[in-house]
């Protein structure tokens, strides 16, 4: 059984013919648990009665009684499904707005499909259900006590896995981002399953220092094998709240035999801008010591451009939400293009996250993005598996 076939899906469409087509396409993809509703009110009634909520709801926006936008609001607030796909023949800009609204409500949005619905379109968007869960951590949090969490860090069970970043101009892997993975026997847990509890228990400093130390050790091993890679390590605002952070990070890196200039510390836009005054001292000292600083998930927060210009970042990472679909959605492409132009004017390097297709790679090359990261290149892998992944990487050919 394919991963798509394992999904449960509800189709909400008022036109019976189009609804039957959608159900037939789902059956063709092997989906056995398929439900249907002819309008928003019927959908809410059926969703409320289902003991196991659907993985995905396909929502047509132009519905009678309760329209699709209102229905999505109910699904988000009442947690009636795990994810949605927006269906419509309306303006693509409206589709993009609805997706943004749903995500802001905490609902997973796999994508939008412009009618007519086809098997290829449906398969492509449903594949995102598992891909996004693996890459971005859309998984249910698990509960662990403090002792278990401390032991996991001390026993090196939580370790860095690495996702490659490729220079678009040359096609060479030049850096890697360290992403936390908790290896428990045969099970590998993603950050969404445990990170919130580490924050709650005040263990983020211990985790970040452990990740930085282990990532530097791996870099030393790769260098011995002839591979010179820059490291990117995620840092939270909880780390930046300590005044001695810059000194501690410098000591960890230097003790590992790595230069600070070969390490980039990534901080999410929202967290930095929310505490810019208190974090600025630490960020400035990190730059003074030679670390690179990346603003992660750029465009997802509510920062002002003046704040961005005042913080000593060296790199801007464009969020996957803008990269995905930008090839076909002019507004998303405009956001990517504007972000790249802003970065150039501020003398920042640029990384596009979530690059999954050759078309996205080509678009980024045309727009002058420096680096690409995502499933097109490869998922995050263990340090031991990285060299083999890099050996198999082949850069897409860009038409002249």
Phi, psi and omega in degrees: 000130179288165181293325177295320181297337180282347184285152167253132189225136172249136177253121177247104187209127184280338178275118186299323182293313180294326177295318180293325176297314180300317179295322179293320179295321177297318178298322178295334177272002177091005181286119181262329180266084181240136180236163181218155175210143186269347178202175184295321181294317178297322179297315179297319179298313183290320178297322179294332182273341183286127178292316176258113183294145180298151173292319186222140170242123173272117187245118170281135184286323186270079183248151175283163178065280175250114183287171186297325180294316178295320179299317179299322177299318178294318180299320181291312185290328182260002179052055184270352178204163181274334182200162176230159168233130182269129177246135177188155171256012183276183182306128178305328179296324177293320178301318180295320179296318180296319178299317180297318178300315182296316180295323179295336178273003178087015182259135176291134176239114182282338179153181177237141179241121174280132179293150008280149178284134177232164179298320182295315179298316183293316180297317182299316185284325179290333177298334181293340183303312181275324181297315181292325178298319182286319186277322188250353174083034175282071181228154181294133177298146177252158183256128177224147176276168185299319182299317180298319181293316179297316180296324180296320179290313184292330180272007179062027175286326176270115189227160176279131163254160192233131175249127187288148172240129187247136172289117186296323183295320184258337184081008183266143172287121184242343181205167178221146173260130178275123182239133186289133174226134178259108182267108181245089184068238179271358184259138177240116181266142178267162184306324182299340182272346183217343188296322182299326181283327174298320177296315182297325182271004178071034184251011183293325177298315180297318180295311184297317179295322177295316179297316181296316181297313182292321179297320178295322178297319178295320180299321178298320178295317180296320179299322178295334178270006177092013181246113183261103184240144172275147180254141169241129181231134181282139180231136179262167177297331178298326177290319185286350180286342180271131185289338182266011183303313184299317180294318182295316180294320178299318180296316180299314183294313182294324178294337179273357181079022180248144177278143179299330181291347178264010181235128176249129177259123184261129178233134181291148184301313185299318183291321180295312186290334179289334183230038188303318185296314183285333183271341188300320180299314181294316180297318180296319180292325176297318177294320179300327180276357174105354178293146168277153179232126180246137172269113187271154177054041184300137178099350182265348179260195184235039183284156173267156180294330179294321177296318180300320182289339183272343183262136191281055178287153175245349186211144179239126180253121181276127185297146180304327182300334177270329181288315181295122179089354183294336180297324185250352181246107185305324182291319177295317178300320180297321178296315179298314182297317180294321178297318179294320179294319177299316180299319179298318181291333178266005179060045178251141169291158184231137177232128175262125180268155173070032179283117187241343185231158176297325180297319177294319177301313181295319177299315180296324176296317179298324184274354175086025176290144183281311188227152178236146180216135179155187187292338175300322179275316178155156176285173174293136180228166179295160179301326180290333183266352187296315183301320180293320178298317180295322180298329182270353182287133174231125181291138175299147177278128180265122179299141179271000000 
